Amino acid sequence: LPPQFSGLLGTVYRRGNLSFTRDGNSLLSPVGNRISLFDLKNNKCETLPLATRLNIVCVGLSPDGNLAILIDEEGAALLVSLIGKCVIHQFYFHKPVHSVSFSPDGKKFVVTKDNLAYLYHAPGKKREFNAFVLDKTYYGPYDETTCIDWTDDSKCFAVGSKDMSTWVFGAERWENLIYYSLGGHKDVIVACFFEENSLDLYTISQDAALCVWQCDTELDGLKPMPPKDAAKEKKAAEDDEELLEEPKGEEIHGKADPSEHETRNKVKYSRVAKYFFNKEGDFNTLTTAAYHKKTHLLVTGFASGVFHLHELPDFNLIHSLSISDQRIASISINCTGDWIAFGCSGLGQLLVWEWQSESYVLKQQGHFNSMVSLAYSPDGQYIVTGGEDGKVKVWNTSSSFCFVTFTEHNSGVTAVTFTSTGYVVLSASLDGTVRAFDLHRYRNFRTFTSPRPSQFSCLAVDSSGEIVAAGSQDSFEIFIWSMQSGRLLDVLAGHEGPISSLSFNPMKCVLASASWDKTVKLWDIKAFLTVTKFFAVLVVAFRPDGKELAVAALNGQITFWDHENAVQTGSIEGRHDLQMGRKELDKITAKQSAKGKSFTTLCYSADGQSILAGGLSKFVCIYNVKEQILMKKFEISCNYSLDAMEEYLDRRKMTEFGSMALIDEGGGGDEGVAIPLPGVKRGDMSYRHFKPEIRVTCVRFCPTGRNWAATTTEGLLLYSLDSGLIFDPFELDIDVTPSNIRKTLSQKEYTMAIVMAFKLNEKKLIQEVIEAVPSNEVDVVCSSLPDLYVEKILEFLASAFETSCHLEFYLIWAHKLLMLHGQKLKTRSVKLLPVIQFLQKSIQRHFEDVSKLCEWNIYNIKYALAISQQRGMKRSAEETPGDEEELDSDSDYLM
């Protein structure tokens, strides 16, 4: 079965609201058109395997934490189960939605769009024809609605608006509650919050002002409306449905200025206080806020990256700190009030801050611009990425977190790679340097430069890790350095165009270089060989065994070469498989546009039987090299917020003056003008909205062969074989059943039971059988195993190490298998390499974890012994009987 989408790395937050889960240990973050779930307790990140059509702008989480509503830019919504991680229902709100919020009892939710608030019945536990049923439509604000908050008993909710007013509405009709606006602000309402178990209200506006509203009625004082004549109500509803195409529920109209007669004996609000935040500079507008009702903690974020912590209702300042120089887009507080999450859309930052200890629980940031290159470590445990922002980041594949960022480069990074040891990362940049980074001490320990400044476009390191090669895109030369000394060893000249790709043969010290001058050259220490003329060559890649070379050219072809004899062994016409999308401003069709496109990145699979190819397209293609056929096309994204996604011309977006994409409304949307000019307070009015184009810049297979990764406009996407349960029997007979396997096991015929379990190929049963083998009989069982099953057991052991706690037992199995069958396995080393590397990755991870624990225990024991000796010497010096007794008791306590 082909790999399935496994996770999204490299991007942690884009836009929209952050939401903590019910237990407060996990955080939901919108990333483009996907949702990432950050497990803060176990330090892991998971991207849900579902996506909306456009970027997500708001997320509503149910109080029990089981359901979430994801709404995109155009108002299309997905109802998602966070337990099953699947889409339950799709709904279309027809217009952009500003916010969504579930009631505390989980029975209803409110959606705000345009100047209206819509109350829906939330999906229940019973089967329903329609998951979203509209209950009421609330009219009141004159301008767009911005925020929602509910009372604790779900009786009322408040809605803020851009017309500087806040409205309190009832979820049910209350006799003594009329709907009118609360003013008092001079700017857009950013947030409104009810006090705990009260109708008292706080409203916060964009000009950093806070109004405190006191209500003269308690929640219990709301009187239900007396029941009306049911027959009249039914007739009125039927008349309304005849007039309208679709039912709109009950319409409720608020009044901006009710008369004195209407407000008599009704719920009244009075403003008891108005506070102003300390503003620094013209651009320090308040952008977002969150309030924790139990601790009375108010957190406010500003456009300058500053945030304030206040205690309400007295407005006492607790903290005022800066986390970034970019606008804070979203704030969320967890259920206990200890952790505060901040999202900065400008830099793609996500931070979780523990305010009492003033420490970070999570601090992650993706690449500011597009990612250009990636590389796997030899054991598949880490991925390094380089971006146009000049940063080099190293990610852990198991936790999906970035644990180190190198910022030494002054320009965009064009290529990154690991050395064979896995502890050194190399990166090439347009700033004219190649840098080597040490993953033990996290420092830049080597910088390679050329005699004349050159912009490096590609990079390669040989299998020994001693020779580093980089190609220049302006001087058309290849520079060779020594890793040990850092000296420039040689400059290879001969190409007549920019160097586009370099690749070392894994088995020999032979370097292949591709260039826009339509040649691929193979360089040895003594001489070089020029391979046949191509179209302008974009990328070259050696097969893992070094016996074949793949070349992708500008004409869209991938050709395969026996480079030792300079003979072409095959070719794939890949242009038809690219399926380039149509850009918004294109005046030609996607089919015509694809004629000029080609693959820009290639990578062989770990066994060398398949090749991955990607380019300026939303598809990544995987080909069988021997048969030269397309095996599968992976659609990288379905996000129509990116450019070049449309296949056909959309007539709805065309006007008599041309495409609507040419018309840029406003100067940067809600965020205001994004790029200020020097000396100008109001910013650059020439700023225009930018829509990034979908493309795949680099693809790489994991050395373990279990997954592959691609750097794209969306981020770093991982595709894995280990995504779900798969029943894949092997040489299955009619007699091979779970009951027969357990019967064989009870008769202590261990080898036969293992063979039968692998034939059925059910992971839990295999684990049960292998763990039933006594440790003293592992040697005998391993020696009697058929050769065909040795590889399968090694693969099982590698995956079992990931989750099992029986480390010593599985290590005995691995040791005995490799000792007894090592010579036979060596003959099939190329085929078994992914399995062995997968096993090595699993063992290495445990080795690092256990070694740290052991070192810590050794230190603690030494410290305890030193303290006990010090006490013993001190007590013996005093030489009194009472002290001797005390010494004995102390030593007994330490033991």
N, C-alpha and C positions, 0 to 999 in steps of 0.2 A: 504494500500500500504506500502511496506517496506521502511525503511529510505534510503535516498540518501546521497551521499558524500556532506558534508557541508563545511568543511574547514580543513586546515592543520596548526596546531600550533606547537610550540616547535622547529621549524627550520625556519629561516628567510632568509638564503642565503647559497648556496653551492658553485657554480662556475658559470662562464659566465659573461656577461656584464649587468650592471644595466642600465635602461632607464627611464627617466622622461617622463610623458605624455605631450601632447601639452600645456595644461594650466599650467603645472609646479607644480600642487598640488598633484599629485599621482606618485608613483614609481613602476615600474615593476621589480620584483626580481626573478631570476630562483632558484627554490628549488628542487634539484634532477631532476625528470622528470616532474615537475609541475611548474606553474607560480603563484606567489602571487602578488596581487595588493594592495599596501599600500596607503590608502587615508590619506595624512598627514594633510589635513585641518580639517577633521572630526575625526581624530584619530581612524581609523578603518583599518582592514586588511581583504582581501578576497582572497581565493584561487580559481582560475578558475577551473570549473569541466571538465578538459580535461588533458590528459597526453601523453607524447611521450614514445617511446619504451625504450629509454636509457636516461641517464642524459643529460640535455640541456646544450650546450656549448656556443651558441650565439643567441641573440635575435635582430631582426631588426624591428623597429617601424616605421610605415608610418608617413609622416609629418602631416596628418590630425588626427592622433591618433586613427583611426578606425580599422586598420589592424596591425597584428604583424606576423612575420615569426619566428617560433621556430625551431632550428636545433639541433639535438642530436649528440652524439659522432661518430656515423657511417655515418652521412650526411643525415639522414632521416629528412624531413622538414614538418611542419604543418603550413598552412596559417590559421590564427585564426581571427575571428571577435571579437573585444573587446567590441562591443555594444551588440551583441547577445550572447557572451561568448560561441561560438561554433566553431568547425573545419569546414572550408569552402573547403579546398583542401589539399591533401597529395602529396608530391613530394619526390623523392629520388635522391640525388646528387652523389651517388655511392662511394664517398670518404669523409673523415673527412673535415669539413669546418672550416676555421679559423675565418672569420668575414663576416658579411652581413650588407649592408647599403643601405637605400632608397635614391634616389635623392631628393633634396629639393622640386621639383615640383611634386613628387610622381608618376611620369610616369615610372620610371625605378628603378632597384636596382642591385647592384654589389655583387657578392659572390666570395670570394677568397678561393681556395683549391689547394693543391700542390704548384706549382710555377706559377699558372695561375690566371687570373681574368676573370670572366664571367659576361657579362652584359645581364640582362633579362628585358623583358617588364613586368612591374608590372600589376597585375590584375586591370582592369578598372571597370566602372559602367555598361558596357554592358555585356551581357551573352557571355561567351567564351567557346570554346571547351576545351582549356587547359589554366589554370590560369597563368602558368609560360612559357613564350616563349623566347627561347635563341636568343639574337640579335647578340652579338659579343663575340669572345674569344680573350683575349689579352695575348700575349707571351712577355717575357722580362726578368723577374728575373730568376736567376739560382737556387735559393733555395726557400723554402716555403714562401708564402706571409703572412703578419701578420696583416696589418691594412689598413683602407680605409678612405678617406675624400673627400667630394664633394665641388666644388665651389658653390657659392650662386645661380647662374643662371642655374645650372645643366648641363653646357657645358662640364666640365672636371672633372676628379677625380684623386686622387693620391693614389698609392699603395706602402706600405712599405714591405720590405722583410728581411729574415734572412741573405741574402748575403750582408747586410750592405748598400744596395742601395734603392733609392726611385724613382718611375717612375710616370710621369704625362701622363695620357691618356685622349683622347677626347671621349665623349659619342657619338659624331658625327665626321665625317672626316673633319678636318680643314686643309686648304691648307698650312698655315704657321706654323703648329704645327707638329713637328716630335717627335717620342717617343724615348727618350734616358734616361739613368740612371743618377741620382744625387748621387755622392759619398760623401766623406768627413767624414764618420763615421768609427769607428773601432770596432763596435759591432752591434748586432741585432737591427733593427729599431723597436721601441715599438709603436710609434705614429707619424702621420704626419697631419698637419692642414693647410688649406688655410686661408689667411687673408680675412677679410670681403670685398666682392665685388672686389676681386683682384685675380691674379694668383700668388702673393707672397706666399711663402711656409715656414713652420717651420717643421723641422724633429728632432725627439728625439730618441736617442739610449739607449740601456740597460746599457752602461757604464756611464750614467748620463751626456751626452753631447747634446747640442742643437745647431743646425745649422739654420741660417736665410738665406733664398734664395730669391733674388730679381729678378723679371721678368721684361724684357724690354718692355713688351706688356700688354696693358689693356685687360679686358675681351671683350670689344667691338671691339678690334682690331683683333680678330680671324676671318679669312676669310673662308667662306664655300667652300668646294671642288666643282669645276664645275661638272655638271651632265654628267655621262658617257652614252655610248650607251646601252639602256635598253635591246635590243635583245641579245647583247653579254653577258650582266650580267646574264640574265635569263638562257642562254645556259650553262654558266660556273657553275651556281648554280645547274642546273640539273645534270651536269657531276659529281660535288662533291657529290651529294646525291646518285648517282649510286655507287660511290666508297665507301662511308661510310654507315654503318648500320643505323646510326641516324644522322640527320642534326646537325652540330655544330655551325651554324651561320657563320657570316663573321669572318675570322681569321685575326688578326692584329698582326704583329711582330714588336717589338721595337728593337733598336740597342744600344748595350752597348757603342760602340765607333764609332759614325758616322764621316764621313770625313768632311773636311772643306767645300767642294763643296755642300754637303747635308745640312749643317747648315746655308748656306748663305741666308739672308733675311727671316730667320725663327725665331720663338720665342726662346729667349736665357735666361738661368738662370745663375746668378752669386751669389756666396756665399759672403755675406756682413759682416757676423759676426759668431763667434762660441763661445758659452758660456759653462761653466762647473758648475754643481751643487756641493754644498759642500757635500762631501762624508765622512761618519764616519764609518770606519771599512771596512773589506774586503767583508762582505756580503751585504753591502748597495747598491745593484743593483737597478736600476730604473725598476719598473715592469709595471706601467700603467700611463696614462696621459689623461687629458681632457682639452679642450680649449673653452672658451666662446668668440665668435667673437665680439660681440657688446661692451663688457666691457674690451676686450683684457686681460682676466684673464686666466692664465695657471696654472693648478693644476697637480702636479706630485706625484705619490706614490712610496714608496720604499719597499724593502724586509724586512726592519727592523721595519715597521709600522709607519715610519715618512712620513709626506707629506709637500710639499712646495707650496706656492702661489706666483706666479710671475706676474708682469705686463709686457706685451710685447708691442713693440719690444725692449724696453730699458733694459729688464731683471732686473727690480727692485723687490727685495724680499719684500713681504707684510707680510707673516707669515711662520713660520717653526715649526710645532707641531707634537707630537707623539700621535696617537690614540690607538695604540696597540703594542704588541711586535711580532705580526705576519705579514706576507706578505700581503700587500694591493693588492687585485686581480683585482678590478674594481673601476673606478671613473666615475661619471656622474654629469653634472651641469644642473640645470633647466633653463627654457627659460629666466627668468629675471636675472639670474646670482647670485641670493641671496643664494640659497641652493646648497650644494655639498653633493652627496651621495657616501659613501665608502663601499665597500664589502671586508671582510677578510674571505677567504675560510677556513683557518686553524682552526679558532675558530667558524666559522659560525656567524660572526658579521655583522650587518648592521647598519650604522650610517648615519644620515643626519645632516649636520652641517651648521649653518648660520654664514658665515665667518665675516660679518660686525659687528654683535653683539657678536660674539664668544660664541655662545650657541648651544646646541643640540636641533634639532627639533624632532629627533627620535634616540633612542639608544636601540637596541634590540640585544640579543644574545641567541641562543638556547643552549641546552646541548652539551658539547664538545664530550662526548661519548654517548652511547645508553641510552635511557630512560628506566627505569626499572619498575616504578610504577606510578599510578595516582589515584586521588580521587576527587570526586565532592563535593562541599560545599552543605549543606542541602537545600539551595534555588536554586541550579543549576547555580548560577551566576559566580562562580569561579571554576577553576580546579587547583589542586596542582600536580606537577610532581617531581619525584626524579630520578636522573641519576647516572651512574657509575662514573661521574666526581665529585661526592660528593656534588653537588648543589641541593637545593630545590627551585623550581620556582613556583610562583603563577600566573595564567593566567586569564584574563577576557574573558569569553566566548562570550560576545557581540562584543568586539573590537578585540579579538584575540591577544592582546598584553600582555606581561609579565610586571607586575608592581612592583614586588619585587623578589629579589633573596637572599637566605640565603646561606652563604658559610662556616658555622661553622664546618661542618663535615670534617674529614681528610681522609675519604675513601668513597667508593661507597655507595650510599643510596639504601637500599633494599626494603623499604616499606614506604608509606606515607598515612596519613588519616586526616580527619577533625573531630573535636568533634561535638556534636549535636548542639552547639550554632552557629558554623560556623566561630567563631573568633579565634580559636586556631588550628594550624596545628602541627601534630606530625610526626616525621620521625625516622626511625630506620636505623642504618648503620653498616657496617663491622668494623668501628673503635671502636666498643664496647660501643656506647652511643645511647640513645634515647633522642631526643631533642624536646621541645615544643616551638613553635614560636607564638608570639602575633601579630595578624593582625591589631590591633589598633595602636601600637607603632612600629611595625616591628622590634621586637627584640627577641632574644632567652632567655626566662625568666625561663626555667626549663631544667635541664640536668639530665637524669636518667642513672645510671651506675650500674653494677653488682659487687658483692664482688670480684670475680675473672674476669679478662678481658675475654669477650665473644664476638663472632661475631654474631650480631643479623640478622636473615634472614627474619623475619616476624613480624607484628605488629597488634594490635587490641585495640580499646577503647570501653568501654561499652556505652550504650545509654545515661546515665547520664553525661558522660564525666569525671567521678571521678576516674575510675580505668583504668590503662594502663597496657597492657600485651605485652611482646615481647618474641619471641622464639629464642633460640640459635642453631646455626648449628654445634658448636664444643663441647659444654658441654651437649647437649641434654636436657636442662632444660628450663622451662618457668618462667620468672620473672614478678612479679606483683608489681606495684607501685601505690602510691596515688598521684593524680594530685595536690591536695591542698598543701600537705606537701613535696612532692618529695621523701618521705621515701619508702624504699623497704618493702612491706608488706609481701610477701611470695615468696618462690621458689618452683615451682611444678616440682617434679622429678618423673619419671616413664617411660618415653620414652627411647628406646634403640637405637635410630638413630636421625639424624638431624631433627629438627622441620621445616616442609616445609610451614605450613599455620596455621593461627589462625583466629577465627571468633567468635564474641560475639552474643548471641541471642538478637535480638532487644527488646524483651518483658520481658526477665528474665535475671538475672545476671549469665548466664551459658556460659562457654567458651568451644568452640570446638577446638581441636588441632589435626593436621594431621602430620604424621611423616613417614620417610623412613623405620621405623621398622614395617610397614604394619598394623598399628592401627590408629584409630581415637578415641580420648578420650574426654569425656564431663566432665568438671570440675565445681563443685558447691563449695560453701563455706565449706560445711560439708564433702563431699565425691566426688569421681569421678567414672565414669562408662566407661568401655571399650567396644566399639562397635566392631562387628565382624571383623575378620581378612580380610585384603585386599591384593592386591599387594602393593608395596611401594606407599603411598598416597602423592599426590603432592599439592592438594588444597581442602579446604572446604569452603562452603558458606551457610549461613542461608537465608531462604526465608524472605522477609520483615515482614511477620506476625509472624515469629519465630516458625512456626509449622512444618517446613520441613528442612532437611539438605541435601545439595548436596555434593557429594564426587567424585573427579576425581583421578584415580589411574594410575599407570605406564602402565597398560595393555590397556589403551585407553578407558576404560569404565567410564561413569558417572552414579553413583548410587544415588538413592533418599531414604531417611530414615525418618520414624516417630521416632525421637530420644527419645521421652518420653517413648515409648514402645519397643525401640530397634528392630523395624520391618522394613525390606526393602519394600518400596512401588513401586519401579520401577527401571529400568536401561536403559541406552542408550549405544549402541555399537558405539563409535565415531571414531574409528581408520580409517575406510574407508572414512570418511568425511574430514579427515585432508589433504589428498592429498599432502604429502610432496614432494617438488621439488628435482631434482637431482643436487648435487653440482658438480662443475667443476672437482674436483679431485676424485669423487666417482667412484668406479669400479663396482658398482651394480646399478640396475635400480631404478627409483623413487618409483616404487611399492614395491620393496623389502626394500628400505630405510624406507618407511612409517610404516613398521611392528614394528619398534622399537620406534615409536613416540607416544606421548600422549598429552592431554590437560594440560597446566600449569597454566591457569587462568580461573576462573568461575565468573559469576555475574548474579543474578536474575534481571528480569525487575521490574519496580516499582510496577506493579500489581501482581507480583509473578507467572504469567501464562507462562512466557518464561524464558529461560536461555541462556546466551551468553557464548561461550567457544572459547578459542584461545590457540595457542601453537607455536611450531617450524614449522610454515607453513605460506603461504601467504593468507590463508583463515581464516575467523572468522565465526563460525557456530552459528545459533540461532535455538534452539529446543523448541517445545511445550512440557511442562513438563507433562501435563495430558495425551496427546496422545502419547508422547515419539517418536515424528517424527521430522525430519529435516524440518524446515520451509523455510530457505534460507541460502545460503552461500555467504558471502561478500568477494570479492577479494580485499585484502588490497592494493596491488600494481601490476602494470604491468611493472615495471622497471627492465629490464634485465641487468642493471649495478650492480645489487645486486646478491649475490650468492644464490643457491638453488631455482632458478626460472625456470630452464629448466625442462621439463617433460621427454624428451627423450635424448639419446646420440646423439650429433652432430658430424657426421663423419668428417665434414670439419675442426673441431678443434682437430682432432687426427693426430699424426704423427707416424712414425715407432718407435720413442723413447718414446711415451706416449702423454699425453694431452699437448696442447699448453699452458695451464694455468701454467704448471710447468716452462716454459721458461719466465723469467722476463727480458724484454729488458730495458736496461739502469738502472739508479739508481734513480728512482723517477719521471721520466717524465719531463715536462716543469718546474716544481717547483724546480728542482734540488734535492739534497739529503736533506731529511726532518729532520732527527734526528742527530744532530752533537754530537760527543763524546767529553768528557772533554779534553781540551788541544789540540784538533785537529781542524785545520782551515777549512779543506775541507769537514768535515762531515763524517758520517758513511756510507762507501761503501757497508755495508752488508744490508742496508735498502731495503726492498722489497715492492712491491705494495700490498695493502691490499684491498680485496673485501668483504665488510660486508655481512653477511648472513641474509636473510629475516626472521624475526620472530616477533611474537606478545607476548609481555611480560606482558601486563595487559589490561583487558577490564573492563569498568564500565558503568552502566546505569545511566543517569541523574535522580535525584529524581523526576523531573517533568514528566518523562516518554516520553518526546518529542524527546530526542536524546541520543546517547551513544558515548563513546570515547574509543580509543585503543592506547596504546603506542607501537610503532613499530620501526623497523630499519629506516623507512622513516621519522618518527616524530610522533607527536600526531595528530591522525586523528579523525575528528568529523563526525558523520553520524546523520542526522536530518530528522524529518518528515515534517518540515516546509520549504522544499526546493523549492517547486513550486506550481502552481495553480492546484487544484484537484477538479473535480466535483463529489461530493459524496452525492447524494440525500438520504433522510431518510423518509420512509413511504410516498412516493410521490404519490399523486392522480392526476387525469387528470385535475381537476379544479385548482390545485395549479400552477399559472403562475404569472410572475412579475406584469402584469396588474391587475389581481384579487387581489394580495396582496396590491397594491397601492390603489385600490378601497376600500378595507376593511379598510385601514389606514385612508383614507379620511372620512369614516363614523365613525371614532374615536373608532373602535372596536380593541383596541390595543392588547389585549391578543390573539385574533384570528389571527391578522396580524403577531404577533411574532411566533406563532405556525406554520403558513403557510410558513413564511420565513425560519424557521429551517427545515421544510420538504424539501424545495427546496435546502437549504444548500449552498447558494451563499453568500460569506462573505460580499461583498459590499451592497447587498440588506438587509442582517441582520442588518448591521450597520445603514443603512438608516431608517429602521423600528424602531430600539431601540432608535435612537437619535430623532425620531419624537414624542416619548412619553414625555409629559410635566413632569417636575421634581416633581410637586405636586401630580401626579397620579402614580408614580413609586410604592408606597406602595400598592395601590389597585391592580395594574397589577401583582405584585410579589405574592400577596396572592391568586390570581385566576389562577396562572400558574399550569399546570399538573406537577407532580413530575418528570416525565421523561425528561422534558425540563429544569428543574432547573440546572441539571448537565451541559447541553449543553450551557446554558447562562453563567454559571460560566467559562466554558472553553473559550467561546468567549470573555468574559470580560478580562481574563488573557492575551489573545493575543492582544486585543484592547489596553490595557494599554501600550504595547510596542511602539505603533506608535501614538496613539491619544493624542490630547492636552486637551480633555474634562475630566480632572482629577476628578473634584468634581462630575460631573454628573455620571461617571462610579463608583466612590466610593459610591455614594448613592445607586446605583443598587446593588453593592456587599454587602453593609451593610444590606440592606433590605432583600435580598435573604438569607443571613446567619442567620439573626435574626428570620425570619419567618419559614425557613425550616431546621434550625440547628439540631433539634432533629431527624428528618427523615434522614438527611444526615449522622448523627453519626452512624446509624445502618449499613450504607454501607461505613464506613470510609476507609476500606482497598482498595476498588475499587476506591474511590474518592480521595485517598491520592495524586496521581500524579497531578490531576487537582488543588487541594487546594495548593499544593506546587508551582505549576506554577503561580497561582494567587499571592501567597505570594512573589515570586521572583519579579514579575512585580511591585507590590506595594512597596516593599522594595527599589527597584532601584529608583523609583520616590521620595520616602521619603528621601533618601540620597541626591539626587540632589536638591530637594526643600529646605530641611533643611539647606544645605550649603548656598543657595541663601538667605534664610531668615536671617540666622546669619550674613551674610555680610551686608544686608540691615539694620538690627538692629544696627550693629556697625557704619555704615555710618550716620544713623539718630542721634545716640548718640553723634557722633563726631561733626556733624553739630550743634546740640543743645548746646554742650559745648563751641564751638567757638562763637556762637551767644551770649551766656550768658557772656562769657569773654569780648566780645566787648561791650556789654550793660553796664557792670559794669565799664569798662574803660571810656566810653563816659559820663556816668552819673556823674562820679567823676569830670569831667571838668566843668559841669554846665554852659554852654554858649548856647544862643539861636541858633546860627549857628550850633553848634555841635548836638543839639537836632534834628534839621531838618535832618542832616546827619545820625543820628542814626535811625530815622524813615525810611529813604530811604534804609538804610542797612538792617533793619529788614524786610522791604517789599521785598527786593531782596532775602533774605534767605528763606522767606515764599514761 
